Amino acid sequence: MSSNASTVPPLYTPEQRRRRDATRWTLVQGLLAPFQFLVFAVSLALVLRYLATGEGYAWATASVVFKTVVLYTIMVTGCIWEKVVFDVWLFAPVFFWEDVFSMLVLALHTGYLVALWQGTLAPAGLMLLALAAYAAYVINALQFVLKLRAARLQAQAEDRSRAPVTGAGDVATVEGAR
């Protein structure tokens, strides 16, 4: 075990890991996250097409609104997941910074909806606001992907530490089998 591994607190306690693995909300998040990314990718293409050509404003607008609805859905279900796993609705210590940045993502997407409904921005301005929201979303998604990777690495390390240790006799047996 590296010295760094001993100084990094575990992402989940054994009880939190048990709750995470037992709740259906983990599956819901696991399905919604790639779906949201797909919606984002299509919407991004539509927004960029509008900005480049001036065509397709209605499709681009509808896609940003739909992306925002999907974002709200994943945020609500994510809060439920956090409550089940960590017994807090939001800002569990292990996900604190991801949740903080999620608030920025929500604010930018909500700002888009408000500006759209109030007519306070021209179409190009709305699309630029959507791009800002999408940039924040990409950063936030990367935060969560890195956290998921860290959780997997932690689980693998714990599995290795629980594996039985083989003695030198096992090596000789393997050597003799060649």
Secondary structure, DSSP 8 states (H G I E B T S, - for coil): --HHHHHS--SS-HHHHHHHHH-HHHHHHHHHHHHHHHHHHHHHHHHHHHHHHS--HHHHHHHHHHHHHHHHHHHHHHHHHHHHHHSSSS--GGGHHHHHHHHHHHHHHHHHHHHHHHT-S-HHHHHHHHHHHHHHHHHHHHHHHHHHHHHHHHHHHHHHHHS----HHHHHHHHHT-
